[in-house]
């Protein structure tokens, strides 16, 4: 009886929280559950929507690897995904899909929509950057000024149309003209893996690098500083901001687990001691649920924390690699 009562309380609390959600959570995931040869295995990969932050619902078709997704801010049912076979677009919330790039634009790493000009869509590729000016109908290369074109991450400035930052194999590049031209604003010797803009101060950007630690810009991406306590030579996969506290930042990577700062990046503490390992593919802070974090440890389920990463519990899948957690504003 006590067990049933606890379950009912949990479901009631979950429903109450779900009613207050302002975003839908999507997860780009590849599952790797062990199986025995000869047995029937059905592991759906690709894109999942976490309905109410409770139930994973597979969206679209079984895709071996989708690295990133983005939604049109005018219409959250208009979804773009960057995957092994290029850019995919859905006009009905993921019910049906169409590949909108050709054979020469594949293995997309990241994708972003300009909120001021939503017909402009940017994708990072192993051989550079491509842009669509017509909502994904047609695509052109946009690498002018970039050395070593491999591009892992794209971030569009939400305050200025046509202002885009790109994390490449040799640093961070900035464009003020919708990717027509680029200039390098932070050099690195290895890839920049992730770029994020602060939800509090749009002049603040945070980046995770392959070998230069975490770097921060306070002037819209023009100048960058390496944050103390972030190890050079350590692979950082991604960064994130806490939606409630502008001083709370997060880092995740290989071997370092998850690190949190409560003072804007001056000092850091580990938040992955109760996770199965310290090799983290991706982590994210929920913009709607204070204290809620998501993490993808290597070879493990997706874990969640409701106390800013101090404790964790397994939530979804048996073994998965999450390439991205994406929060799409509800209409």
Phi, psi and omega in degrees: 000317180296322179296315179298319180297319179296320179296318179297320178296318179298314181295321179296318179294320180296319179294322179295317180292321181298326181293338182264359184289135179257351181228152167264138179263125174247146179232128173268112193222143169241122182272151182220041180295130178298148178213164179261131180301132181102345178268156179276123182236131176235098177242108181275122179252173178113240187247131175237143169255127182269088186297121181064015186062022183239306191250121175285126177242119181291133184248121178083216187256169181286107185244128186298326180202115169246121185275329185200160174217160176210154181239150176291125182296340177281332186211100183295351176278349177268104189242139173244140178228140177255118184224187183301323183265017175112206179266129176249147180228136174237138178255000185230037176073020178101003178292316177228151184226156175220136173282123187250359173250164182267188183297338184268005177226088183230176178057047179300137182259325180204158182212144183212148178248135177285117183293339179274330179226076189298348174287345179269117182235134183243139178227136174267135186231164176300337180242030172128210185236141174234151180225143172247134178257005184224040175069029176097359180292315180226156184224146176226155175289149182213068186246009187301120178098353183262128173266145179051082200290346182313125185234122184261331187214144180230136178221123179263129177295121184285352183259345184221121179299136176081003179262117189226141173245144181227134174262118187242188181291336182237022174135191180259130177246151181232136175237136176251005184230039175068033177078011175293320176221155182228152171224142183279127181249348175208115180274144172224167176264346177221179193293144167271119190268336186202142177228133178223145175259137181297137175285351183261307182239109185294349177280348184262126175234147180233140182224146174253132181242165181283335186212355184251016182075204176259139181235150186230139173243138179248004183230040175076019177098003180286318182228149186227147176232142176282130182284135179296148178083000175256120193285130171290144181086352179263133182285113173260127183270320179201167181230162176202158176252147171278133185288339184264333187231113183294345180271350183264118181237158180227146172231151175216146180188193186268115180091334180264350181068226179242130178244142179234142174240136178255001185230037175074017176103006178284321178226157185225150174227150180285139178231032183228018183298328182264008173276158184296332178204172184257016177259101189250123177285318185201146172220161180203149174259133182284125181286347184255338186241102181303132180088349184276124175236154175236143181216147178239088175287149183302128175071017185232173174292172168287132179252152174234153174228141176245015178225045175061030175090007179285324174225153185224156173217144179291139183234306189234143175068168180266313176211125187211153169246118178265123178271334178196143166254128185231129178254119183252122179301137178283147181284000000 
